[in-house]
């Protein structure tokens, strides 16, 4: 090792705000993945992955929606400067505005691991749709890809239980 890099979070958040980009991957190693995420005003899905996660709110407040093992939706509020631990396989939906930023730490995906993105009906709460990805490179922004596939499909956004159609964002 020649030199340890130092990441300046303020510079990263300023760049994301200026460019409109959603994610900046800081490092991506087999045992450790770190990225800064800018909030998405339209976030509605629940992400499920096989890695524990740590979130640190750099700027702004996050409403971290999550589903308990019995399927109940709860919300943990993370104000600026706070952190939390999300156990692996917990369905979670980090919801925060585009002018807020979070540092996310997790481990790189192992061979065969599949990330899942679940949507639930806004009317009856029933399971609506699932998108899956093998996340081999987080710079591909799997969240944006999942959203594009979901919102481009009226069939995916239509609840089989009650017929409600989730509006396209």
Backbone as JSON, one array per atom type, in Angstrom:
{
  "sequence": "XXXXXXXXXXXXXXXXXXXXXXXXXXXXXXXXXXXXXXXXXXXXXXXXXXXXXXXXXXXXXXXXXXXXXXXXXXXXXXXXXXXXXXXXXXXXXXXXXXXXXXXXXXXXXXXXXXXXXXXXXXXXXXXXXXXXXXXXXXXXXXXXXXXXXXXXXXXXXXXXXXXXXXXXX",
  "N": [[0.85, -1.17, 0.0], [0.61, 2.14, -0.92], [-0.46, 4.7, -0.31], [-3.03, 6.0, 1.74], [-6.27, 6.87, 0.79], [-8.17, 9.84, 1.3], [-11.45, 10.77, 1.78], [-13.43, 13.48, 1.03], [-16.33, 14.39, 2.19], [-18.0, 16.66, 1.92], [-17.13, 17.77, -0.52], [-17.91, 15.71, -2.24], [-20.74, 15.69, -1.9], [-21.34, 18.27, -2.79], [-20.58, 18.06, -5.47], [-22.38, 16.07, -6.39], [-24.8, 17.45, -6.06], [-24.4, 19.58, -7.86], [-24.13, 18.31, -10.33], [-26.38, 16.75, -10.56], [-26.34, 14.04, -10.39], [-27.08, 10.84, -8.87], [-25.66, 9.0, -7.29], [-22.45, 8.43, -5.86], [-19.9, 6.31, -5.99], [-17.61, 5.46, -3.56], [-15.73, 3.53, -2.82], [-15.28, 0.13, -3.82], [-15.01, -2.9, -2.9], [-14.44, -6.45, -2.33], [-15.05, -6.96, 0.42], [-16.11, -4.59, 1.3], [-18.17, -1.89, 0.55], [-18.78, 1.42, -0.3], [-20.73, 4.31, -0.62], [-21.98, 7.55, -1.55], [-25.2, 8.76, -1.44], [-27.63, 10.69, -3.07], [-30.76, 12.08, -2.22], [-33.88, 10.74, -3.44], [-36.73, 11.94, -4.76], [-38.86, 10.36, -5.47], [-38.81, 7.83, -4.33], [-40.07, 4.66, -3.64], [-39.99, 1.94, -3.45], [-39.02, -1.13, -1.75], [-35.9, -2.17, -0.81], [-34.1, -5.18, -0.82], [-31.42, -6.94, 0.34], [-28.5, -9.06, 0.72], [-26.62, -8.12, 2.49], [-25.51, -6.58, 5.52], [-26.16, -3.15, 6.39], [-24.92, 0.14, 6.95], [-26.0, 3.35, 7.59], [-25.28, 6.76, 7.33], [-26.38, 9.94, 7.92], [-25.42, 12.59, 6.15], [-26.31, 15.12, 5.38], [-29.42, 16.69, 5.9], [-32.62, 15.01, 6.48], [-33.67, 11.66, 6.77], [-36.41, 9.54, 6.13], [-36.6, 6.43, 6.95], [-38.14, 3.87, 5.75], [-39.19, 0.63, 6.63], [-39.78, -2.93, 6.61], [-41.15, -5.1, 8.95], [-40.48, -8.47, 10.22], [-43.05, -9.62, 10.27], [-44.3, -8.26, 8.24], [-45.22, -5.67, 8.67], [-45.16, -2.19, 8.06], [-42.78, 0.13, 9.12], [-41.25, 3.2, 10.31], [-38.1, 4.66, 10.61], [-36.68, 7.57, 11.72], [-34.01, 9.4, 10.59], [-32.14, 11.93, 11.53], [-30.01, 14.64, 10.36], [-26.56, 13.96, 10.76], [-26.88, 11.62, 12.15], [-26.87, 7.99, 12.56], [-27.5, 4.58, 11.5], [-27.99, 1.01, 11.81], [-28.72, -1.53, 9.55], [-29.96, -4.67, 9.44], [-29.03, -7.48, 7.38], [-31.11, -8.55, 4.67], [-33.39, -7.15, 5.43], [-36.26, -5.62, 4.36], [-36.13, -2.41, 3.06], [-36.61, 1.12, 2.61], [-35.17, 3.88, 1.82], [-36.07, 7.12, 2.22], [-35.67, 10.33, 1.25], [-35.16, 13.84, 0.58], [-33.98, 15.4, -2.55], [-32.04, 17.28, -1.87], [-30.7, 16.27, 0.23], [-28.24, 14.08, 1.73], [-26.7, 10.88, 2.02], [-24.36, 8.66, 3.51], [-23.55, 5.44, 2.7], [-22.67, 2.28, 3.88], [-21.71, -0.97, 3.19], [-21.18, -4.48, 2.5], [-19.42, -5.78, -0.36], [-21.17, -7.5, -2.99], [-21.57, -11.03, -2.94], [-20.77, -13.89, -4.98], [-23.56, -15.06, -6.74], [-25.44, -13.73, -5.18], [-28.47, -11.91, -5.1], [-29.97, -8.82, -5.55], [-33.05, -7.45, -4.51], [-35.96, -5.62, -5.4], [-38.83, -4.44, -4.14], [-42.23, -3.56, -4.59], [-45.21, -2.27, -3.12], [-48.76, -2.15, -3.01], [-50.25, 1.01, -2.94], [-52.78, 1.42, -2.1], [-54.09, -0.96, -0.98], [-51.99, -2.29, 0.25], [-50.99, -4.7, -0.57], [-48.65, -7.05, -2.09], [-46.99, -5.87, -4.93], [-45.0, -5.85, -7.06], [-41.83, -7.2, -8.19], [-38.46, -6.46, -8.87], [-35.32, -7.72, -9.92], [-31.76, -7.84, -9.49], [-28.4, -8.68, -10.27], [-25.9, -7.37, -8.58], [-23.09, -6.46, -9.61], [-21.52, -4.31, -9.98], [-21.69, -1.36, -8.48], [-21.67, 1.15, -9.57], [-23.29, 1.1, -11.75], [-25.77, 1.85, -10.93], [-28.15, 0.36, -9.77], [-30.63, 0.92, -8.55], [-31.85, 3.01, -10.03], [-32.14, 1.66, -12.47], [-33.94, -0.39, -11.76], [-36.18, 1.15, -11.1], [-36.77, 2.32, -13.6], [-37.54, 0.1, -15.17], [-39.77, -0.75, -13.67], [-41.55, 1.55, -13.61], [-41.97, 1.92, -16.3], [-43.78, 0.01, -16.96], [-47.12, -0.6, -17.08], [-48.49, -2.87, -16.34], [-46.85, -3.93, -14.29], [-47.25, -2.0, -12.36], [-49.86, -2.31, -11.62], [-52.15, -3.4, -9.25], [-52.94, -6.67, -8.46], [-54.74, -7.47, -6.56], [-56.55, -5.35, -5.83], [-56.81, -3.71, -8.04], [-55.79, -1.14, -8.22], [-53.75, 1.27, -9.82], [-50.47, 2.17, -9.6], [-49.3, 5.42, -9.92], [-47.21, 6.58, -12.62], [-43.98, 7.81, -12.03]],
  "CA": [[0.0, 0.0, 0.0], [1.41, 3.34, -1.0], [-1.06, 5.86, 0.31], [-4.45, 5.87, 2.05], [-7.08, 7.97, 0.28], [-9.07, 10.55, 2.2], [-12.64, 11.2, 1.05], [-14.01, 14.7, 1.57], [-17.76, 14.23, 1.95], [-18.58, 17.93, 1.45], [-16.85, 17.88, -1.95], [-18.74, 14.71, -2.92], [-22.14, 16.14, -1.91], [-21.41, 19.46, -3.65], [-20.51, 17.58, -6.85], [-23.66, 15.41, -6.72], [-25.81, 18.51, -6.19], [-24.14, 20.37, -9.06], [-24.28, 17.5, -11.55], [-27.68, 16.06, -10.59], [-26.17, 12.59, -10.28], [-27.71, 10.28, -7.67], [-24.77, 8.17, -6.48], [-21.0, 8.45, -6.09], [-19.25, 5.18, -5.33], [-16.33, 5.87, -2.99], [-14.9, 2.35, -3.04], [-16.05, -1.08, -4.08], [-14.12, -4.04, -2.68], [-15.25, -7.61, -1.93], [-15.51, -6.9, 1.8], [-16.57, -3.26, 1.69], [-18.7, -1.0, -0.48], [-19.2, 2.69, 0.28], [-21.16, 5.3, -1.6], [-22.81, 8.66, -1.1], [-26.43, 8.82, -2.22], [-28.47, 11.89, -3.02], [-32.14, 11.65, -2.08], [-34.74, 10.61, -4.61], [-38.06, 12.37, -4.35], [-39.87, 9.38, -5.88], [-38.49, 6.5, -3.8], [-41.27, 3.98, -3.15], [-39.77, 0.5, -3.35], [-38.26, -1.66, -0.62], [-34.71, -2.88, -1.27], [-33.75, -6.33, 0.01], [-30.13, -7.48, -0.08], [-27.91, -10.0, 1.68], [-25.55, -7.48, 3.27], [-25.84, -5.57, 6.52], [-25.87, -1.8, 5.92], [-24.84, 1.25, 7.9], [-26.32, 4.62, 6.95], [-24.96, 7.97, 8.07], [-26.96, 11.1, 7.25], [-24.47, 13.69, 6.03], [-27.08, 16.37, 5.32], [-30.86, 16.48, 5.78], [-33.28, 13.97, 7.27], [-34.19, 10.51, 6.04], [-37.44, 8.67, 6.68], [-36.2, 5.1, 6.52], [-39.24, 2.92, 5.85], [-38.73, -0.77, 6.61], [-40.84, -3.89, 6.89], [-40.8, -6.03, 10.01], [-40.65, -9.86, 9.76], [-44.47, -9.94, 10.07], [-44.79, -7.49, 7.11], [-45.69, -4.34, 9.05], [-44.27, -1.11, 7.66], [-42.38, 1.05, 10.18], [-40.37, 4.28, 9.83], [-37.06, 5.17, 11.5], [-36.29, 8.9, 11.26], [-32.58, 9.65, 10.77], [-31.8, 13.34, 11.29], [-28.64, 14.95, 9.97], [-25.55, 13.62, 11.74], [-27.19, 10.36, 12.84], [-26.54, 6.77, 11.84], [-28.22, 3.39, 11.93], [-27.57, -0.3, 11.32], [-29.81, -2.27, 8.92], [-29.56, -6.07, 9.26], [-29.21, -8.09, 6.06], [-32.42, -9.07, 4.26], [-34.5, -6.32, 5.92], [-36.79, -4.75, 3.3], [-35.99, -1.03, 3.49], [-36.86, 2.13, 1.6], [-34.66, 5.15, 2.32], [-36.78, 8.22, 1.56], [-35.16, 11.64, 1.64], [-35.25, 14.76, -0.56], [-32.79, 15.51, -3.39], [-31.01, 18.16, -1.3], [-30.14, 15.56, 1.39], [-27.21, 13.13, 1.31], [-26.4, 9.82, 2.98], [-23.23, 7.77, 3.29], [-23.99, 4.05, 2.88], [-21.58, 1.3, 3.97], [-22.13, -2.36, 3.19], [-20.12, -5.28, 1.88], [-19.65, -6.09, -1.77], [-22.0, -8.69, -3.2], [-20.9, -12.3, -3.19], [-21.26, -14.61, -6.16], [-24.88, -15.65, -6.59], [-26.38, -12.88, -4.43], [-29.37, -11.14, -5.94], [-30.69, -7.73, -4.9], [-34.47, -7.43, -4.87], [-36.66, -4.37, -5.23], [-40.25, -4.78, -3.99], [-43.22, -2.5, -4.48], [-46.46, -2.67, -2.49], [-49.89, -1.33, -3.42], [-50.47, 2.18, -2.09], [-54.17, 1.39, -1.65], [-54.42, -2.09, -0.09], [-50.78, -2.78, 0.9], [-50.59, -6.0, -1.13], [-47.42, -7.1, -2.88], [-47.27, -5.39, -6.26], [-44.05, -6.23, -8.11], [-40.43, -7.37, -7.81], [-37.37, -6.39, -9.84], [-34.11, -8.32, -9.36], [-30.49, -7.51, -10.14], [-27.11, -9.11, -9.76], [-25.18, -6.1, -8.47], [-21.66, -6.72, -9.71], [-20.84, -3.02, -10.03], [-22.68, -0.4, -7.99], [-21.68, 2.36, -10.4], [-24.37, 0.94, -12.74], [-26.95, 2.43, -10.29], [-29.26, -0.59, -9.9], [-31.92, 1.5, -8.12], [-32.43, 3.71, -11.18], [-32.54, 0.65, -13.46], [-35.16, -1.04, -11.25], [-37.27, 2.11, -11.24], [-37.12, 2.48, -15.01], [-38.31, -1.08, -15.59], [-41.06, -0.76, -12.98], [-42.44, 2.63, -14.01], [-42.27, 1.79, -17.73], [-44.74, -1.08, -17.14], [-48.42, -0.44, -16.42], [-48.8, -4.17, -15.74], [-46.11, -4.05, -13.03], [-47.79, -1.02, -11.42], [-51.27, -2.6, -11.36], [-52.36, -4.34, -8.16], [-53.82, -7.79, -8.8], [-55.74, -7.65, -5.51], [-57.6, -4.33, -5.8], [-56.89, -3.03, -9.33], [-55.19, 0.19, -8.19], [-52.55, 1.44, -10.64], [-49.55, 3.16, -9.05], [-48.96, 6.39, -10.98], [-45.82, 6.64, -13.08], [-43.31, 9.0, -11.45]],
  "C": [[0.9, 1.23, 0.0], [0.82, 4.49, -0.19], [-2.55, 5.58, 0.59], [-5.19, 7.11, 1.53], [-7.93, 8.56, 1.38], [-10.23, 11.08, 1.36], [-13.22, 12.42, 1.76], [-15.49, 14.72, 1.21], [-18.4, 15.51, 1.44], [-18.34, 18.1, -0.04], [-17.71, 16.91, -2.76], [-20.18, 15.2, -3.01], [-22.31, 17.38, -2.8], [-21.41, 19.04, -5.12], [-21.83, 16.9, -7.26], [-24.76, 16.45, -6.91], [-25.63, 19.28, -7.49], [-24.42, 19.6, -10.34], [-25.65, 16.84, -11.67], [-27.57, 14.55, -10.5], [-26.71, 12.11, -8.94], [-26.73, 9.58, -6.73], [-23.32, 8.41, -6.87], [-20.41, 7.3, -5.29], [-17.87, 5.64, -4.86], [-15.31, 4.76, -3.1], [-15.82, 1.16, -3.17], [-15.08, -2.27, -4.05], [-14.97, -5.23, -2.25], [-15.82, -7.52, -0.51], [-16.13, -5.58, 2.2], [-16.98, -2.44, 0.47], [-19.15, 0.27, 0.23], [-19.62, 3.63, -0.85], [-21.96, 6.4, -0.9], [-24.01, 8.7, -2.04], [-27.13, 10.14, -1.99], [-29.91, 11.4, -2.96], [-32.88, 11.6, -3.4], [-36.16, 10.94, -4.17], [-39.13, 11.33, -4.62], [-39.67, 7.99, -5.27], [-39.74, 5.84, -3.19], [-41.06, 2.48, -2.94], [-39.04, 0.15, -2.06], [-37.13, -2.51, -1.18], [-34.41, -4.01, -0.28], [-32.44, -6.88, -0.53], [-29.51, -8.28, 1.06], [-26.81, -9.41, 2.54], [-26.15, -6.59, 4.36], [-25.5, -4.2, 5.91], [-25.77, -0.85, 7.1], [-25.1, 2.51, 7.09], [-25.94, 5.75, 7.89], [-25.53, 9.15, 7.28], [-25.98, 12.27, 7.3], [-25.2, 15.02, 6.11], [-28.55, 16.01, 5.17], [-31.36, 15.35, 6.67], [-33.83, 12.89, 6.36], [-35.33, 9.87, 6.83], [-37.15, 7.28, 6.12], [-37.37, 4.13, 6.79], [-38.64, 1.51, 5.82], [-39.9, -1.66, 6.98], [-40.33, -4.89, 7.92], [-40.99, -7.46, 9.5], [-42.12, -10.25, 9.55], [-45.11, -9.07, 8.98], [-45.3, -6.11, 7.43], [-44.66, -3.29, 8.62], [-44.04, -0.16, 8.84], [-41.49, 2.12, 9.56], [-39.4, 4.66, 10.94], [-36.63, 6.52, 10.92], [-34.82, 9.13, 11.61], [-32.29, 11.12, 10.49], [-30.33, 13.49, 10.9], [-27.67, 14.64, 11.1], [-25.8, 12.33, 12.48], [-26.87, 9.17, 11.95], [-27.44, 5.64, 12.3], [-27.62, 2.14, 11.28], [-28.79, -1.03, 10.78], [-29.34, -3.71, 8.71], [-29.85, -6.56, 7.83], [-30.63, -8.62, 5.89], [-33.61, -8.33, 4.84], [-35.01, -5.47, 4.76], [-36.79, -3.29, 3.8], [-36.12, -0.07, 2.31], [-36.41, 3.48, 2.13], [-35.26, 6.32, 1.54], [-36.3, 9.55, 2.13], [-35.09, 12.53, 0.41], [-33.93, 14.88, -1.31], [-31.7, 16.43, -2.84], [-30.42, 17.56, -0.02], [-29.21, 14.46, 0.88], [-26.91, 12.14, 2.42], [-25.15, 9.06, 2.54], [-23.71, 6.36, 3.63], [-22.77, 3.15, 2.87], [-22.19, -0.09, 4.02], [-20.99, -3.18, 2.6], [-20.46, -5.5, 0.41], [-20.48, -7.37, -1.89], [-21.13, -9.9, -3.46], [-21.51, -12.96, -4.41], [-22.62, -15.25, -5.85], [-25.88, -14.82, -5.81], [-27.19, -12.02, -5.4], [-30.04, -10.06, -5.09], [-32.12, -7.72, -5.42], [-35.04, -6.06, -4.55], [-38.15, -4.68, -5.26], [-41.1, -3.52, -3.91], [-44.49, -3.09, -3.89], [-47.54, -1.68, -2.91], [-50.11, -0.19, -2.42], [-51.89, 2.2, -1.52], [-54.42, 0.29, -0.62], [-53.21, -2.67, 0.63], [-50.3, -4.13, 0.39], [-49.32, -5.91, -1.95], [-47.76, -6.77, -4.33], [-46.32, -5.97, -7.31], [-42.65, -6.4, -7.52], [-39.54, -7.21, -9.03], [-36.14, -6.99, -9.17], [-32.89, -7.92, -10.19], [-29.35, -8.26, -9.47], [-26.26, -7.85, -9.77], [-23.68, -6.4, -8.43], [-20.85, -5.43, -9.7], [-21.86, -1.95, -9.65], [-22.71, 0.89, -8.78], [-22.74, 2.27, -11.49], [-25.71, 1.46, -12.21], [-28.17, 1.51, -10.44], [-30.61, -0.04, -9.47], [-32.59, 2.2, -9.3], [-32.9, 2.72, -12.25], [-33.83, -0.06, -13.03], [-36.36, -0.12, -11.42], [-37.71, 2.26, -12.68], [-37.97, 1.3, -15.48], [-39.69, -1.1, -14.95], [-42.01, 0.3, -13.54], [-42.76, 2.62, -15.5], [-43.36, 0.74, -17.99], [-46.03, -0.83, -16.36], [-48.8, -1.75, -15.73], [-48.11, -4.33, -14.38], [-46.7, -3.14, -11.95], [-49.25, -1.26, -11.05], [-51.41, -3.69, -10.31], [-53.34, -5.43, -8.58], [-54.93, -7.97, -7.78], [-56.88, -6.64, -5.61], [-57.73, -3.52, -7.09], [-56.29, -1.63, -9.35], [-53.92, 0.21, -9.05], [-51.7, 2.53, -9.98], [-49.17, 4.13, -10.17], [-47.48, 6.32, -11.35], [-45.2, 7.92, -12.51], [-42.67, 9.81, -12.52]]
}
